[in-house]
Structure formats: C-alpha cells, structure tokens
C-alpha cells in the first residue's frame, strides 16, 4: 500500500551537501584559474569539479521537485516545470 503525503519533510542534509559542494567547487575553480597546477593535478581537479557539479545539479533538481510539489500538490496533471526565467 502506497502512502501519499502533501508535505515533503525538510532535507537539511541535501542543502548542506549542496552548500559544501558549491564551496569546494568554487575553491577548486579558483585554484585552477591560478594556472600553477601540473597537468596531472589539473585533470584530477577537473574530474573532482565535474563530480561536484553533478552533486550540485542533483541537489538543485531535488529542490526544484520539492518546490513543484509544494506549488502543485500531489496532482501530477497540474504540475508544470519550474522556469525561473518566466515572469
């Protein structure tokens, strides 16, 4: 039996993970922009940066879904994709 809730519990861990990943990504970009990393370190930094980017994107997607659920409730037919560019 599936239980449906209209309220989504807060997930402070996801927000904290996003903030932590974003801070680390910004720090990593700053180090890479300095240009004093070796090629090997640059490749490792790029790989780490891509992983951090994916973590941030996942957290943003989850937050978007939560906002969508709050705005539209549990009616899938009433859901629309959130677009911050639309007035």
Buried (B, 14 or more C-beta within 10 A) or exposed (E): EEEEEEEEEEEEEBEEBBEEBBEBBEEBEEBBEEEEBEEEEBEEBEEEBEEBEEBBEBBEEBBBEBEBBEEBEEEEEEBEEEEEEEE
